[in-house]
Amino acid sequence: MRHRIAVIGGGPAGLTFARVLHRLDHPVTVLERDPAPDARPPGGTLDLHERMGQLALSMAGLLAEFQALSRPEGQAMRILDTDGTVLRDWQPRPDDRANPEIDRGQLRDLLLGSLDVQWGRGVTEVVPETRDGVLVHFADGRQETFDLVVGADGAWSRVRPAVSSATPHYTGVTLVETSLDDVDTRHPDLARLIGDGSMAVYGVNRALVAQRNSGGHVKVYAQFRAPLDWHTNLDRHMGLDSVDVEAVRSGLLALFDGWAAPVLDLLRHGTAFVHRPLYVLPVSHTWAHVPGVTLLGDAAHLMPPLGVGANLAMLEGAELAESVAAAPGPGDLDEAVRAFEEQMWARAGRWANIATAGLERLVSPDPTEALALFDEVQPS
């Protein structure tokens, strides 16, 4: 029996789910609200772990293609003091493939492949347990029914309310993202400072992190503890929704006043600024099983971005796809989803605890906590 299955969201979780189903010759409808794959910037870089993201790609038959695209050298990590002193400079071995980096856009294109994605299909509501199946309402007024709807639509999921009343809450930590282009040619000193992978500087309740992407592109993240409306408490001319990029830059430089000049150049040379307050779901987010609806990734367990979320989401997508494809009848499908949820909740709960504790240490009143965490988790 071929179940009518829809996955809402064309991110890593939804696309991995669809690719594995596609490989298993099971039809799936992918619904994405963006009008096209390149409708908005795809984001920065991801490190895919051997036993999580890479395992999911192997289940999708894409591991070799990933290895050809990924950047093992991107695993390098350098930590500086606020005065510019290098405290740690970890380099991967030439054969190290534990957590190679890949640009989000490259990963998206790899997962998309020949999948038939319905672009511009914004979902407004999901209604489970109707006579004909799960009813999906679209922004254009249309409706469709499915046997299973998988919500892989991120932090502000439109599917989640069908199974849970939980909503994300602000962590107290905000990120402001900026970028540097053609860094090796235009900013060679910064290129050397960052190295081949990532560089981080930790101060009191704040940090600056720079990550290499492919093609000489660098993402820079200013991280700090502040109220959600923090920018209104600074210079009245500063606002992240303003076109006055220089006012934003000045405000951020004031937040990191006293740090070494080469470190602050990461902000001085940034081309634009994007406000990204960090939200999370409750650490042990679960729900009473609802036949015909489930969640993956950030829709199910939004957690601080410490390199785990996308990996978990992809592995979950692959595992759910294999379970669904192996379920011959409606009752079997429901039992397969129920068993998947139990496994997902237990694993995601453990990682959410780790990520939450990690954020507390990385953006901490005591900057030595971040260095200690690095020493605990970094391979020797």
N, C-alpha and C positions, 0 to 999 in steps of 0.2 A: 504493500500500500504506500502511495506517495502522499505524505502529509502536506498540507498547504502551510508553508512556513514563511514568515516575514521577519527580517531583522531590520530594526529601525536604527539608523546611524551607520555612516561609512567611514568610521575611524578604525584603528587597529583591531579592536575587539570584533566589530561587526564584519569587517572584511575577512578576518581570519576564519570566523565562523562560516561565512559564505564560501570561502575558497576550499575549506575542508569538505563541506557538503558537496560542492561542485566536483571535487576530486572523487567523491564517493558516488557520483552520478545521481545525486538527489537534488531536485529543483528547490530553489530558494529565491525569494523576492527581496532585493536590497533596496531600502527606501532611505534617501538622504535629502535633507532639506536644502543643502547648498545647490545652486543651480548648475554647477559644473565642478569638476575636480580641482580646478585652479581658481575657484571663486574667491578664495581668501588665502593668505599666507599659511603654509602647512605647519609652521612651527620650527622648533630647533632640532636637536639631535637626540637620539635614543641609544642607550646601551642595552643590547639584547643578551640576556643571560643564557648560558648553555642549557640549563635545565628548565627554562621557562619560555622566553620568547623564541629562542633558537629551536627548542623542541617543538613548539607550535608550528614554526615554519617547516620543520622536517615533516610533520604530520600533514602539512599542506603541499608537500612536494617541492618546496621552494628554497631549501637550505643552501644548495649549491649556488643558486642565483644570489642569495643574500651574501654568501661568503665572497662572491666576486665584487659586490658593491660596498661591503662594509669596510671600516677603517680600524683595524686592530691597534694601530698606533694611537688612536683616539682614546685608548684606555689610560694613557698617561695622566698623572695628577700631580699638580704642584700646589703647595700651600705656602702663602707668604704672611709675614707679620704686617701690621698696618704701617710700619716704617719701611717696608720693602724687603726686609730680610727673608731669604728663602728658608723656611722651616722644614719642609718635606719636598722631595722631588722624586716621585715614584715613576719608574719606566717599566712597561711590560716587556717580557721576554719576546724575542722574535717570533716564537711559535705559540704565543699566548692568544687563545681565541675564546677566553672565558666570557668577556663582556664587550665585544667590539661595537663601535658606534656606527650608526647609519642615520642619515637625514630623514626626518619624518616624511618629507615629500617623496624621497626615493622608496621608502618602505610602503607608502600608500600606493605608488605606481606598481610596485612589485606585487602587492596583494590584489590590486585591481585586475591586472592581467586581462583576461577575456570575460570577466564577470559582467553581467548585464545589470547595471545599477540604474535605478529610476531616480534621476536628479530632479531637484526642485519639488520634492514630495514632502513638504512639512507636515508633521503629524501634530494634531491638537489634542487628541484624547484617544485612549484605548479602553474599551468596555468589554470585560471578560464575561464568559458564560451566557452569551446570547444563544438563541435557538440554532443559529447557523454557524456558530463558532465565535471567535473573538473579533469584535467589531473595531475597526480602525477608522477614526475620523481625520480627514485631511484639511489643511488650511484653505484649499480651494472649494470646500463644501462636499467633496465626494467621500464615499465610504467603501470599504472593502472588508471581507471577513477571511479569517485564517484559522487553522487548527492550532498554531503556535505563533505567538508574537514575542520576539526577543528584543528587549530594550537595551541597545548598546549606544544610547544617545547622550551619554556624558553626564556631567554634574547636574545640569538642570533638566534632566530627563522628563519627557512628556509621557513615558510609559510607566515610570515609577509609581505615580499615584494609583495605578490599577492594583498594586500589591502592597504599598507601604505609604504611610503618611509622613515619613521622615523627609526632612529638607536639609540641605547643607547649611552649616554655620561657619562664621568667620573665625579663623584660628588666632587672630591678633597679629599675624605676620603678612606683610604685603611685599610683592615683587614688582619692580618696575623694570621692564625689559627694553634694551636698546640694542643696536647692531653696529658692527663695523664690516665694511666690504673691502675686498682686495687687500686684506690686512698685511700680507707679506710685502707688497709693493708700496702701499700708501703709508703703512705704519710699521716698519720693520722692527723698531724697538719694542712695540707692543707684541708683535708676533713672537719675538724671542722671549718676552716676559711670560706669555701664555704657554709656550711650548707646543707640543704636538696634540695635546688633549685638552684638559681643563685646568684652570687655575682658580684658587679661591683665597680670599683674604677675610679673616674673621675679626670683628671688633666687638664692643659691648652692645649687645642687642641688634647687631647689624652685620652684614656681610656683602662682599662683592664677588661674584662668580662669573668667569668668562669661559665659554666653551667653543672650541673649534667645530665648525661644520665643514662640509666639503667646499671646494672652490674658493678658498681664502675668506670665507664668511665666518664671522664670530658673533655669537649671541652673548650679551652681557646682562646680568641680572643683579640689580641692587635689591637687597633683602633687608627688611627691618621690622621691628615691632612698633606698631602705631595703631591708633583708632582707625576705623574704616574710612572716616572722613578726614584723614590726616592732612591732606593737602590744603584743606580750608583753614587749618590751624597755623599754617606757615604764611609766608608773604601773600598778601591778598591778590597779587597778580599771578600767582602760580595756580594752575589747574590743569590736570592731565587731559581734559577735554578741550583745552585751549589750543589754538594754532601757534601759540607763542612757545616754540620749542626751547628757546633760550631761557625763558622764565622757569620752565621745568628743569632744565639743566642746572641753573643756578640754585634752585631749591634742593636738588639732590646733592650738589657739591657742598652745600651748607650742612646737610645731614652727615656727610663724611669728612667734614672739616678736620684738618690735622693729619690725614692719611698721606702716605708718600705720593709725591707728584706723579710718578709713573703709573701708580695704581689709579689715581684720579683721572688720568688721561683716558681710561676706559670710558668714563662718562663725558669727558670733554670732547671726544671725537665721535660719540654716538650720533646716529643720523636721525633717530625718531624715538619716541618713548611710548610704551604701552603699559597701562596700569593693570596689574594682575594680583588682586588680593587673593590669598589662599583660603579656600573653603574646604571643609571636610564633612563627611557623614559620620554619625556615631560609630565608634570603633567596632562594636560588635553588631553592626546592622544586619538584621534578619527580618523575615516576614512570614506570616502564615501562608503556606503554599496556595497559590491560586491556579487552578487548571487553565492551561492555555497561555500563560504569561510568565515570563521570567526576565531577569536582568543580567547584564555582563559589565565588567569593568567599572568605570567611574559611576555609572548609573546605579550599581549595586554597592560599591564600597569606595567612594571617593576618599582619598587619603593624601597626605603631603607628598609632593613630588620628589621622592628620594630614589628614583631609579627602579621602582618596583611596579608602579601602577600599570604601565603599558605592557610589561612582561606578564603580569597576572592576567590582564584582560585578554591577551592573545592566547595564552594557554587555556583559559576558560572557554574561549570561543572554539578552539580546536577540540577540546574535550566534549563540550556540549554537542558539537556537530557529529562526532563519532557516536555518541550515545543516541542522538535523534535518528541517525541513519540506520542504526541497528534495531530500532523499535518498530515492529511490524504493524501493530494495531493502535487505535486511540488510547486504550488503557495502558498499553506498553509505553506509548509516548509520554503519558502523564507520569508514570512511574520513573521513567528515565530522567525526566526533568526534575522530579522531586529528589531523586538520588544525587543528581548533579548539584542541586542547590545545597544539600547538606554538606557535600564535599567542599564546595566553593566557600560557604560561610566559615567553616573551620579554618581553612587555609588563609582566607582573606583577613579573618579576625586576627590571626597571629601576625601577619604582615602589617596590618593597620596599627597594631600596638607598637611594632618596631619602628614604623615610619613616624608615628606621633612622637615617640620618645626621641627619635633622631632629630626631628625639627626643633624640639625643646633644647637640644644640645647644640645644634648648629647655629641657632639664633638665640644666644644665651647671654645673660649678664656676665658670664665667665667665659671668655673666648678660648681658654684652654680646654673646655669641654669638647669643642669641635675638633681640636687636634687629637685629643684622646680617642674620640670616636673613630677618626681616620685610622689611628694606629690599631684599633681593635678589629676593624673590618678589612683593612688593606692586606692583600697577600704579601707574604715575606719574599 
